[in-house]
Amino acid sequence: MKKNKKMLRNLLIIAVVIYLVFVFINQQKTLNQYSKNAEDLNQQIASEKATNEQLNQQKDNVNSLEFIEEMAREKLDMYYPNERIYMDQGM
């Protein structure tokens, strides 16, 4: 009788330890995944901040004379009078 109680108690302790190890491993996997997601999101935030900075600089330059001249040349094919434009017809 005492051996059965002792054996049952030992089995219960082993079962509890195995359960705790299983829970710990699952929680560790979840924490690692959350950490990876956090790193990915931080990289995405940094990338978006850099893009935002570029857009803010471009917004500040929209009214500058150089930007207007560049856009007129590139988008509208406008040039100064008596300015020679060379185009490569080979392609």
N, CA, C and O atoms as CSV, one atom per row, in Angstrom:
chain,resi,resn,atom,element,x,y,z
A,1,MET,N,N,0.816,-1.182,0.000
A,1,MET,CA,C,0.000,0.000,0.000
A,1,MET,C,C,0.871,1.261,0.000
A,1,MET,O,O,0.625,2.207,-0.748
A,2,LYS,N,N,1.906,1.244,0.870
A,2,LYS,CA,C,2.784,2.403,0.930
A,2,LYS,C,C,3.562,2.551,-0.376
A,2,LYS,O,O,3.839,3.668,-0.813
A,3,LYS,N,N,3.917,1.419,-1.001
A,3,LYS,CA,C,4.639,1.473,-2.261
A,3,LYS,C,C,3.761,2.051,-3.356
A,3,LYS,O,O,4.245,2.790,-4.213
A,4,ASN,N,N,2.460,1.720,-3.339
A,4,ASN,CA,C,1.533,2.248,-4.342
A,4,ASN,C,C,1.377,3.758,-4.201
A,4,ASN,O,O,1.378,4.490,-5.191
A,5,LYS,N,N,1.244,4.213,-2.955
A,5,LYS,CA,C,1.109,5.653,-2.716
A,5,LYS,C,C,2.380,6.380,-3.117
A,5,LYS,O,O,2.338,7.455,-3.715
A,6,LYS,N,N,3.518,5.771,-2.774
A,6,LYS,CA,C,4.792,6.394,-3.107
A,6,LYS,C,C,4.986,6.421,-4.627
A,6,LYS,O,O,5.443,7.419,-5.184
A,7,MET,N,N,4.635,5.322,-5.285
A,7,MET,CA,C,4.759,5.242,-6.735
A,7,MET,C,C,3.798,6.208,-7.420
A,7,MET,O,O,4.161,6.864,-8.396
A,8,LEU,N,N,2.574,6.294,-6.907
A,8,LEU,CA,C,1.584,7.219,-7.454
A,8,LEU,C,C,2.043,8.660,-7.287
A,8,LEU,O,O,1.893,9.479,-8.194
A,9,ARG,N,N,2.598,8.961,-6.134
A,9,ARG,CA,C,3.110,10.311,-5.877
A,9,ARG,C,C,4.266,10.634,-6.823
A,9,ARG,O,O,4.332,11.738,-7.364
A,10,ASN,N,N,5.173,9.682,-7.026
A,10,ASN,CA,C,6.312,9.886,-7.934
A,10,ASN,C,C,5.823,10.084,-9.370
A,10,ASN,O,O,6.333,10.943,-10.089
A,11,LEU,N,N,4.841,9.295,-9.785
A,11,LEU,CA,C,4.279,9.450,-11.126
A,11,LEU,C,C,3.612,10.807,-11.290
A,11,LEU,O,O,3.731,11.452,-12.331
A,12,LEU,N,N,2.906,11.230,-10.242
A,12,LEU,CA,C,2.260,12.542,-10.288
A,12,LEU,C,C,3.298,13.660,-10.385
A,12,LEU,O,O,3.118,14.615,-11.140
A,13,ILE,N,N,4.364,13.539,-9.635
A,13,ILE,CA,C,5.437,14.545,-9.683
A,13,ILE,C,C,6.083,14.567,-11.066
A,13,ILE,O,O,6.340,15.638,-11.616
A,14,ILE,N,N,6.342,13.394,-11.625
A,14,ILE,CA,C,6.938,13.318,-12.960
A,14,ILE,C,C,5.997,13.915,-13.996
A,14,ILE,O,O,6.439,14.629,-14.896
A,15,ALA,N,N,4.698,13.627,-13.877
A,15,ALA,CA,C,3.723,14.172,-14.821
A,15,ALA,C,C,3.672,15.695,-14.726
A,15,ALA,O,O,3.604,16.378,-15.748
A,16,VAL,N,N,3.703,16.223,-13.525
A,16,VAL,CA,C,3.681,17.674,-13.333
A,16,VAL,C,C,4.951,18.301,-13.908
A,16,VAL,O,O,4.881,19.348,-14.551
A,17,VAL,N,N,6.094,17.685,-13.690
A,17,VAL,CA,C,7.357,18.215,-14.220
A,17,VAL,C,C,7.338,18.194,-15.750
A,17,VAL,O,O,7.742,19.165,-16.389
A,18,ILE,N,N,6.869,17.090,-16.335
A,18,ILE,CA,C,6.788,17.002,-17.793
A,18,ILE,C,C,5.843,18.066,-18.331
A,18,ILE,O,O,6.137,18.700,-19.344
A,19,TYR,N,N,4.720,18.265,-17.670
A,19,TYR,CA,C,3.769,19.299,-18.092
A,19,TYR,C,C,4.403,20.685,-18.019
A,19,TYR,O,O,4.259,21.490,-18.939
A,20,LEU,N,N,5.102,20.954,-16.926
A,20,LEU,CA,C,5.745,22.261,-16.772
A,20,LEU,C,C,6.811,22.486,-17.846
A,20,LEU,O,O,6.923,23.590,-18.379
A,21,VAL,N,N,7.588,21.463,-18.166
A,21,VAL,CA,C,8.605,21.580,-19.210
A,21,VAL,C,C,7.931,21.843,-20.559
A,21,VAL,O,O,8.389,22.684,-21.331
A,22,PHE,N,N,6.849,21.127,-20.836
A,22,PHE,CA,C,6.120,21.318,-22.086
A,22,PHE,C,C,5.582,22.744,-22.187
A,22,PHE,O,O,5.711,23.380,-23.233
A,23,VAL,N,N,4.984,23.248,-21.115
A,23,VAL,CA,C,4.454,24.616,-21.102
A,23,VAL,C,C,5.580,25.629,-21.270
A,23,VAL,O,O,5.433,26.604,-22.007
A,24,PHE,N,N,6.698,25.406,-20.593
A,24,PHE,CA,C,7.835,26.324,-20.698
A,24,PHE,C,C,8.363,26.381,-22.131
A,24,PHE,O,O,8.654,27.463,-22.642
A,25,ILE,N,N,8.487,25.228,-22.779
A,25,ILE,CA,C,8.998,25.190,-24.153
A,25,ILE,C,C,8.040,25.915,-25.094
A,25,ILE,O,O,8.480,26.674,-25.958
A,26,ASN,N,N,6.754,25.693,-24.939
A,26,ASN,CA,C,5.776,26.382,-25.788
A,26,ASN,C,C,5.797,27.887,-25.567
A,26,ASN,O,O,5.707,28.658,-26.522
A,27,GLN,N,N,5.913,28.303,-24.325
A,27,GLN,CA,C,5.972,29.739,-24.038
A,27,GLN,C,C,7.246,30.355,-24.598
A,27,GLN,O,O,7.234,31.488,-25.080
A,28,GLN,N,N,8.346,29.607,-24.535
A,28,GLN,CA,C,9.604,30.115,-25.077
A,28,GLN,C,C,9.510,30.281,-26.591
A,28,GLN,O,O,10.010,31.264,-27.138
A,29,LYS,N,N,8.872,29.328,-27.271
A,29,LYS,CA,C,8.676,29.447,-28.715
A,29,LYS,C,C,7.832,30.672,-29.039
A,29,LYS,O,O,8.140,31.417,-29.969
A,30,THR,N,N,6.773,30.879,-28.275
A,30,THR,CA,C,5.899,32.034,-28.495
A,30,THR,C,C,6.659,33.340,-28.266
A,30,THR,O,O,6.522,34.285,-29.042
A,31,LEU,N,N,7.454,33.391,-27.203
A,31,LEU,CA,C,8.242,34.597,-26.929
A,31,LEU,C,C,9.257,34.865,-28.029
A,31,LEU,O,O,9.466,36.015,-28.415
A,32,ASN,N,N,9.885,33.816,-28.533
A,32,ASN,CA,C,10.843,33.998,-29.631
A,32,ASN,C,C,10.146,34.523,-30.878
A,32,ASN,O,O,10.681,35.385,-31.576
A,33,GLN,N,N,8.966,34.011,-31.155
A,33,GLN,CA,C,8.219,34.491,-32.323
A,33,GLN,C,C,7.814,35.954,-32.141
A,33,GLN,O,O,7.900,36.742,-33.082
A,34,TYR,N,N,7.374,36.317,-30.940
A,34,TYR,CA,C,7.009,37.710,-30.677
A,34,TYR,C,C,8.227,38.621,-30.801
A,34,TYR,O,O,8.121,39.733,-31.317
A,35,SER,N,N,9.372,38.157,-30.335
A,35,SER,CA,C,10.594,38.964,-30.451
A,35,SER,C,C,10.960,39.167,-31.916
A,35,SER,O,O,11.343,40.268,-32.311
A,36,LYS,N,N,10.846,38.119,-32.722
A,36,LYS,CA,C,11.150,38.238,-34.151
A,36,LYS,C,C,10.170,39.188,-34.813
A,36,LYS,O,O,10.568,40.016,-35.634
A,37,ASN,N,N,8.892,39.082,-34.468
A,37,ASN,CA,C,7.898,39.993,-35.037
A,37,ASN,C,C,8.191,41.434,-34.641
A,37,ASN,O,O,8.039,42.349,-35.450
A,38,ALA,N,N,8.608,41.631,-33.403
A,38,ALA,CA,C,8.929,42.983,-32.935
A,38,ALA,C,C,10.127,43.544,-33.705
A,38,ALA,O,O,10.133,44.720,-34.069
A,39,GLU,N,N,11.134,42.714,-33.952
A,39,GLU,CA,C,12.295,43.165,-34.718
A,39,GLU,C,C,11.890,43.524,-36.145
A,39,GLU,O,O,12.320,44.547,-36.679
A,40,ASP,N,N,11.066,42.684,-36.757
A,40,ASP,CA,C,10.602,42.966,-38.115
A,40,ASP,C,C,9.812,44.271,-38.161
A,40,ASP,O,O,9.984,45.079,-39.074
A,41,LEU,N,N,8.951,44.468,-37.177
A,41,LEU,CA,C,8.158,45.696,-37.142
A,41,LEU,C,C,9.039,46.924,-36.899
A,41,LEU,O,O,8.787,47.987,-37.466
A,42,ASN,N,N,10.061,46.786,-36.066
A,42,ASN,CA,C,10.978,47.911,-35.834
A,42,ASN,C,C,11.738,48.258,-37.107
A,42,ASN,O,O,11.963,49.434,-37.394
A,43,GLN,N,N,12.136,47.240,-37.873
A,43,GLN,CA,C,12.808,47.505,-39.149
A,43,GLN,C,C,11.855,48.185,-40.120
A,43,GLN,O,O,12.246,49.095,-40.850
A,44,GLN,N,N,10.615,47.742,-40.125
A,44,GLN,CA,C,9.625,48.356,-41.013
A,44,GLN,C,C,9.370,49.799,-40.602
A,44,GLN,O,O,9.217,50.668,-41.460
A,45,ILE,N,N,9.324,50.063,-39.304
A,45,ILE,CA,C,9.125,51.428,-38.811
A,45,ILE,C,C,10.295,52.314,-39.244
A,45,ILE,O,O,10.096,53.446,-39.685
A,46,ALA,N,N,11.515,51.790,-39.115
A,46,ALA,CA,C,12.691,52.568,-39.526
A,46,ALA,C,C,12.648,52.864,-41.022
A,46,ALA,O,O,12.972,53.971,-41.453
A,47,SER,N,N,12.254,51.883,-41.798
A,47,SER,CA,C,12.152,52.081,-43.246
A,47,SER,C,C,11.099,53.127,-43.582
A,47,SER,O,O,11.325,53.988,-44.432
A,48,GLU,N,N,9.967,53.058,-42.926
A,48,GLU,CA,C,8.888,54.015,-43.184
A,48,GLU,C,C,9.284,55.416,-42.722
A,48,GLU,O,O,8.900,56.405,-43.346
A,49,LYS,N,N,10.042,55.508,-41.643
A,49,LYS,CA,C,10.516,56.825,-41.196
A,49,LYS,C,C,11.462,57.435,-42.221
A,49,LYS,O,O,11.413,58.638,-42.477
A,50,ALA,N,N,12.328,56.601,-42.811
A,50,ALA,CA,C,13.245,57.101,-43.830
A,50,ALA,C,C,12.462,57.570,-45.057
A,50,ALA,O,O,12.766,58.614,-45.633
A,51,THR,N,N,11.463,56.800,-45.448
A,51,THR,CA,C,10.618,57.192,-46.577
A,51,THR,C,C,9.887,58.494,-46.268
A,51,THR,O,O,9.768,59.368,-47.127
A,52,ASN,N,N,9.406,58.612,-45.052
A,52,ASN,CA,C,8.703,59.827,-44.625
A,52,ASN,C,C,9.633,61.037,-44.686
A,52,ASN,O,O,9.223,62.119,-45.105
A,53,GLU,N,N,10.876,60.855,-44.271
A,53,GLU,CA,C,11.854,61.951,-44.335
A,53,GLU,C,C,12.088,62.378,-45.786
A,53,GLU,O,O,12.145,63.570,-46.089
A,54,GLN,N,N,12.222,61.398,-46.672
A,54,GLN,CA,C,12.429,61.718,-48.085
A,54,GLN,C,C,11.230,62.475,-48.644
A,54,GLN,O,O,11.389,63.442,-49.389
A,55,LEU,N,N,10.038,62.032,-48.281
A,55,LEU,CA,C,8.844,62.718,-48.775
A,55,LEU,C,C,8.733,64.124,-48.203
A,55,LEU,O,O,8.302,65.040,-48.902
A,56,ASN,N,N,9.113,64.309,-46.945
A,56,ASN,CA,C,9.089,65.652,-46.351
A,56,ASN,C,C,10.092,66.566,-47.045
A,56,ASN,O,O,9.798,67.738,-47.280
A,57,GLN,N,N,11.276,66.045,-47.377
A,57,GLN,CA,C,12.264,66.850,-48.097
A,57,GLN,C,C,11.753,67.204,-49.489
A,57,GLN,O,O,11.921,68.331,-49.955
A,58,GLN,N,N,11.130,66.234,-50.144
A,58,GLN,CA,C,10.586,66.496,-51.468
A,58,GLN,C,C,9.460,67.519,-51.385
A,58,GLN,O,O,9.330,68.374,-52.261
A,59,LYS,N,N,8.647,67.434,-50.338
A,59,LYS,CA,C,7.559,68.398,-50.156
A,59,LYS,C,C,8.121,69.803,-49.955
A,59,LYS,O,O,7.564,70.776,-50.464
A,60,ASP,N,N,9.215,69.908,-49.218
A,60,ASP,CA,C,9.833,71.212,-48.997
A,60,ASP,C,C,10.429,71.773,-50.286
A,60,ASP,O,O,10.485,72.990,-50.463
A,61,ASN,N,N,10.874,70.900,-51.185
A,61,ASN,CA,C,11.521,71.344,-52.416
A,61,ASN,C,C,10.555,71.580,-53.571
A,61,ASN,O,O,10.974,72.041,-54.633
A,62,VAL,N,N,9.294,71.280,-53.389
A,62,VAL,CA,C,8.334,71.387,-54.493
A,62,VAL,C,C,8.252,72.810,-55.030
A,62,VAL,O,O,8.110,72.997,-56.239
A,63,ASN,N,N,8.333,73.775,-54.202
A,63,ASN,CA,C,8.192,75.156,-54.648
A,63,ASN,C,C,9.512,75.806,-55.055
A,63,ASN,O,O,9.536,76.983,-55.417
A,64,SER,N,N,10.599,75.060,-55.001
A,64,SER,CA,C,11.881,75.639,-55.385
A,64,SER,C,C,11.982,75.714,-56.909
A,64,SER,O,O,11.379,74.914,-57.625
A,65,LEU,N,N,12.734,76.666,-57.376
A,65,LEU,CA,C,12.899,76.886,-58.806
A,65,LEU,C,C,13.594,75.701,-59.478
A,65,LEU,O,O,13.251,75.345,-60.605
A,66,GLU,N,N,14.563,75.090,-58.803
A,66,GLU,CA,C,15.281,73.965,-59.379
A,66,GLU,C,C,14.347,72.773,-59.599
A,66,GLU,O,O,14.423,72.100,-60.627
A,67,PHE,N,N,13.482,72.520,-58.642
A,67,PHE,CA,C,12.552,71.395,-58.756
A,67,PHE,C,C,11.562,71.633,-59.903
A,67,PHE,O,O,11.274,70.729,-60.687
A,68,ILE,N,N,11.058,72.840,-59.983
A,68,ILE,CA,C,10.102,73.164,-61.049
A,68,ILE,C,C,10.769,73.016,-62.414
A,68,ILE,O,O,10.172,72.470,-63.342
A,69,GLU,N,N,11.995,73.497,-62.539
A,69,GLU,CA,C,12.716,73.381,-63.800
A,69,GLU,C,C,12.986,71.911,-64.153
A,69,GLU,O,O,12.840,71.507,-65.306
A,70,GLU,N,N,13.376,71.126,-63.162
A,70,GLU,CA,C,13.650,69.708,-63.396
A,70,GLU,C,C,12.390,68.962,-63.845
A,70,GLU,O,O,12.443,68.145,-64.764
A,71,MET,N,N,11.271,69.241,-63.200
A,71,MET,CA,C,10.013,68.579,-63.570
A,71,MET,C,C,9.552,69.019,-64.969
A,71,MET,O,O,9.018,68.213,-65.730
A,72,ALA,N,N,9.762,70.293,-65.299
A,72,ALA,CA,C,9.383,70.776,-66.630
A,72,ALA,C,C,10.221,70.077,-67.697
A,72,ALA,O,O,9.707,69.739,-68.764
A,73,ARG,N,N,11.479,69.862,-67.426
A,73,ARG,CA,C,12.341,69.179,-68.390
A,73,ARG,C,C,11.974,67.703,-68.510
A,73,ARG,O,O,11.849,67.185,-69.619
A,74,GLU,N,N,11.802,67.024,-67.381
A,74,GLU,CA,C,11.579,65.578,-67.406
A,74,GLU,C,C,10.162,65.205,-67.824
A,74,GLU,O,O,9.974,64.358,-68.697
A,75,LYS,N,N,9.190,65.818,-67.222
A,75,LYS,CA,C,7.797,65.400,-67.436
A,75,LYS,C,C,7.140,66.061,-68.641
A,75,LYS,O,O,6.349,65.437,-69.349
A,76,LEU,N,N,7.475,67.330,-68.867
A,76,LEU,CA,C,6.784,68.087,-69.917
A,76,LEU,C,C,7.634,68.326,-71.153
A,76,LEU,O,O,7.169,68.933,-72.118
A,77,ASP,N,N,8.868,67.859,-71.134
A,77,ASP,CA,C,9.795,68.061,-72.247
A,77,ASP,C,C,9.894,69.535,-72.631
A,77,ASP,O,O,9.887,69.872,-73.815
A,78,MET,N,N,9.985,70.395,-71.654
A,78,MET,CA,C,10.133,71.829,-71.900
A,78,MET,C,C,11.612,72.197,-71.744
A,78,MET,O,O,12.307,71.692,-70.862
A,79,TYR,N,N,12.074,73.096,-72.631
A,79,TYR,CA,C,13.472,73.509,-72.599
A,79,TYR,C,C,13.555,75.007,-72.821
A,79,TYR,O,O,12.595,75.637,-73.264
A,80,TYR,N,N,14.728,75.576,-72.503
A,80,TYR,CA,C,14.957,76.993,-72.736
A,80,TYR,C,C,15.017,77.266,-74.241
A,80,TYR,O,O,15.395,76.385,-75.013
A,81,PRO,N,N,14.641,78.499,-74.669
A,81,PRO,CA,C,14.793,78.842,-76.094
A,81,PRO,C,C,16.274,78.790,-76.477
A,81,PRO,O,O,17.146,79.124,-75.675
A,82,ASN,N,N,16.538,78.372,-77.695
A,82,ASN,CA,C,17.896,78.251,-78.233
A,82,ASN,C,C,18.742,77.215,-77.497
A,82,ASN,O,O,19.969,77.246,-77.588
A,83,GLU,N,N,18.116,76.318,-76.786
A,83,GLU,CA,C,18.852,75.251,-76.101
A,83,GLU,C,C,18.867,74.029,-77.012
A,83,GLU,O,O,17.834,73.633,-77.552
A,84,ARG,N,N,20.030,73.445,-77.176
A,84,ARG,CA,C,20.145,72.290,-78.067
A,84,ARG,C,C,19.937,71.010,-77.248
A,84,ARG,O,O,20.535,70.812,-76.190
A,85,ILE,N,N,19.080,70.167,-77.776
A,85,ILE,CA,C,18.785,68.900,-77.130
A,85,ILE,C,C,19.209,67.785,-78.076
A,85,ILE,O,O,18.823,67.780,-79.245
A,86,TYR,N,N,19.978,66.871,-77.591
A,86,TYR,CA,C,20.451,65.751,-78.392
A,86,TYR,C,C,19.717,64.493,-77.920
A,86,TYR,O,O,19.686,64.189,-76.727
A,87,MET,N,N,19.136,63.778,-78.866
A,87,MET,CA,C,18.424,62.558,-78.553
A,87,MET,C,C,19.071,61.410,-79.292
A,87,MET,O,O,19.425,61.530,-80.465
A,88,ASP,N,N,19.219,60.314,-78.610
A,88,ASP,CA,C,19.813,59.109,-79.206
A,88,ASP,C,C,18.702,58.330,-79.902
A,88,ASP,O,O,17.797,57.813,-79.247
A,89,GLN,N,N,18.770,58.248,-81.211
A,89,GLN,CA,C,17.749,57.558,-81.996
A,89,GLN,C,C,18.105,56.083,-82.220
A,89,GLN,O,O,17.328,55.345,-82.826
A,90,GLY,N,N,19.241,55.665,-81.750
A,90,GLY,CA,C,19.705,54.319,-81.990
A,90,GLY,C,C,18.933,53.260,-81.224
A,90,GLY,O,O,18.996,52.083,-81.579
A,91,MET,N,N,18.232,53.630,-80.220
A,91,MET,CA,C,17.557,52.625,-79.394
A,91,MET,C,C,16.155,52.485,-79.776
A,91,MET,O,O,15.432,51.682,-79.187
